[in-house]
Amino acid sequence: MNMWMTVLVLVVKAVVLALCVTLAVAVFLLFMRKFLAYFAYRVGPVKVGPWGVLQPIADVIKMLLKEDIMPEQADPLIYRLAPVIAFFCALGVWVVIPWAPRGSWWSSMADPNAGVLVILAIAAMSVYGTALGGWASQNKYGLLGSMRATAQMISYELAMAMSLLGVILMTGSVSMYDIVDAQRNMINLFPQFLGFLVFYIASLAEAGWTPFDLPESETELVAGYHTDYGGMRFGLFFLTELTHAVNSAVLSTTFFLGGYNPWFGLTMIPGFVWFLLKVILMVFVLYWIKCTFPRFRYDRLMVFGWKVLLPVAALNLVGTAIYVALWA
């Protein structure tokens, strides 16, 4: 009975988590459009619902009603499976995110001893959705887009993983809760500022966010790896991109901004609220970046990842190792 109750609780948590993440991404999309409009002196969505708040729902209804067309030469199974793989890999990161201190019923669904490794493994698997999506349609433009997107994601994964090694060295653990708890007195942003820059930039490239949005560059790649997708299958790819962007803000908050730990000694505010406030701050930075920087050229994007970010991440790792060995 206890086993069945545990399974039931996990299933309920998984459903609630999926719904909450989807709702959070819809809110992220609405405010992204609003902020982009304000930055560019435009109006933004205002027609559907008061202040345009129902625009994400209208988008979902529109995609659901569109005809689902599959290319004749496409691989039916992989074509249908690719957007699902991409979305669930983006969603899987949230399973190990510590929202609140241990013991809280709304804390993370899972607390593995190697939570950081779980996140890196899930991030590595997200490449499959992109690669299979471009290959399954049997379109040379989609295949070219998937190859470029896959190369970009793999290249920046190395720098992102190496930037987290400094945090792991200072904490002495790969548990997500241990990393957050170690930031009670001082957040990792200050001693690991180089690591934070590398991680944040690499996570934007992983998400295909501006200025690294080459996987969906319509001018160079004919919409990239999802050229032949339409309806809700394209909607899943679009939702995946937005989820990865939110994941960037969530992981930056967890690893470098102290997670649920309070700032300025304001312990009367619950840790869950602190976590959300920090995520909102990082999301605003995402909007700001999208409105500020132009898109990279592809060759410069790869050069930046291999010749700038990776050496800086290695330098940060060596410096952190020396500090931990001599003074920690």
Residue pairs with C-beta under 8 A, 6 or more apart in sequence:
10 109
13 109
14 109
17 91
17 94
17 95
17 109
18 91
21 91
21 94
21 243
21 246
22 239
24 246
25 239
25 242
25 243
25 246
26 56
26 57
26 60
27 56
28 242
28 245
28 246
28 283
29 56
29 59
29 242
30 45
30 52
30 53
30 55
30 56
31 283
31 287
32 242
32 286
32 287
32 290
33 44
33 45
33 52
33 55
34 44
34 45
34 52
35 284
35 287
35 291
36 42
36 44
36 287
36 290
36 291
37 43
37 44
38 44
39 287
39 288
39 291
40 291
44 52
45 52
45 55
46 52
47 55
48 54
48 55
48 57
48 58
49 55
49 57
59 235
60 235
63 231
63 232
63 234
63 235
64 231
64 232
64 235
66 230
66 231
66 232
67 230
67 231
68 230
68 231
68 232
68 233
69 230
69 231
70 76
70 79
71 79
71 137
71 138
71 139
71 228
73 138
74 136
74 137
74 138
74 228
75 135
75 136
75 138
78 132
78 135
78 136
79 133
79 136
79 137
80 233
81 132
82 128
82 129
82 130
82 132
82 133
82 136
83 129
83 133
83 226
83 229
83 233
83 234
83 236
83 237
83 240
84 129
84 236
85 125
85 128
85 129
85 132
86 126
86 128
86 129
86 130
86 133
86 236
86 237
86 240
87 129
87 236
87 237
87 239
87 240
87 243
89 122
89 123
89 125
89 126
89 128
89 129
89 240
90 126
90 240
90 243
90 244
90 247
91 243
92 122
93 119
93 122
93 123
93 247
93 250
93 251
94 247
94 250
95 108
95 109
95 110
95 118
96 108
96 109
96 110
96 111
96 112
96 115
96 118
96 119
96 176
97 108
97 176
97 250
97 251
97 254
98 107
98 108
98 111
98 176
98 177
98 180
98 254
98 259
98 260
99 106
99 107
99 108
99 260
99 271
99 272
99 275
100 106
100 107
100 260
100 270
100 271
100 272
100 275
101 107
101 177
101 260
101 271
102 111
102 177
104 271
104 272
106 272
108 176
108 177
110 118
111 175
111 176
111 177
112 118
112 175
113 174
113 175
114 174
114 175
115 174
115 175
115 176
115 177
116 164
116 168
116 174
116 175
116 176
116 179
117 174
119 176
119 251
120 157
120 160
120 161
120 164
123 157
123 160
123 206
124 157
126 153
126 206
126 240
126 244
127 150
127 153
127 154
129 237
129 240
130 146
130 149
130 150
130 153
130 215
130 225
131 146
131 147
131 149
131 150
131 225
132 146
133 142
133 146
133 225
133 226
133 229
133 237
134 142
134 143
134 144
134 145
134 146
134 147
134 149
134 224
134 225
134 226
134 227
135 142
135 143
135 146
137 143
137 227
137 228
137 229
139 227
139 228
141 221
141 222
141 227
142 224
142 225
142 226
142 227
142 228
144 221
145 215
145 221
145 222
145 223
145 224
145 225
145 226
145 227
146 224
146 225
148 214
148 215
148 221
148 224
148 298
149 208
149 214
149 215
149 224
149 225
151 302
152 205
152 208
152 212
152 214
152 215
152 301
152 302
152 305
153 205
153 206
155 205
155 302
155 305
155 306
156 202
156 205
156 206
156 212
156 305
156 309
157 202
157 206
158 310
159 198
159 201
159 202
159 305
159 309
159 310
159 312
159 313
160 198
160 199
160 202
160 203
160 206
162 198
162 310
162 313
162 314
162 316
162 317
163 194
163 195
163 196
163 198
163 199
163 202
163 313
163 316
164 195
164 199
164 255
165 317
165 320
166 192
166 194
166 195
166 316
166 317
166 319
166 320
167 179
167 188
167 192
167 195
167 255
167 256
168 174
168 179
169 317
169 320
169 321
169 324
170 182
170 188
170 191
170 192
170 320
170 324
170 328
171 178
171 179
171 182
172 178
172 182
173 179
173 182
176 254
179 188
179 254
179 255
179 259
180 254
180 258
180 259
180 260
180 261
181 261
183 257
183 258
183 259
183 261
184 258
184 261
187 256
187 257
187 258
187 261
188 195
188 196
188 255
188 256
188 257
188 258
189 196
189 256
189 257
191 320
191 323
192 256
192 316
192 320
194 312
194 313
194 315
194 316
194 319
195 256
195 313
195 316
195 320
196 252
196 255
196 256
197 312
198 309
198 312
198 313
198 316
199 251
199 252
199 255
199 256
200 248
200 252
201 309
202 305
202 309
203 247
203 248
203 251
203 252
204 210
204 212
204 245
204 248
204 286
204 289
205 212
205 301
205 305
206 244
206 248
207 241
207 244
207 245
207 247
207 248
208 214
208 215
208 216
208 241
208 244
209 241
209 244
209 245
209 248
209 286
209 289
209 290
210 289
210 290
210 293
210 295
211 289
211 293
211 294
211 295
211 296
212 295
212 296
212 301
213 295
214 220
214 221
214 224
214 295
214 296
214 298
214 301
215 221
215 224
215 225
216 223
216 224
216 226
216 241
217 224
217 295
218 224
220 298
221 227
225 237
226 234
226 237
229 237
245 286
246 279
246 283
248 282
248 286
249 279
249 282
249 283
249 285
249 286
250 279
250 282
252 282
253 259
253 275
253 278
253 279
253 282
257 278
257 281
257 282
258 274
258 278
259 271
259 275
259 278
260 271
260 272
260 274
260 275
261 271
261 274
262 269
262 271
262 274
263 274
296 304
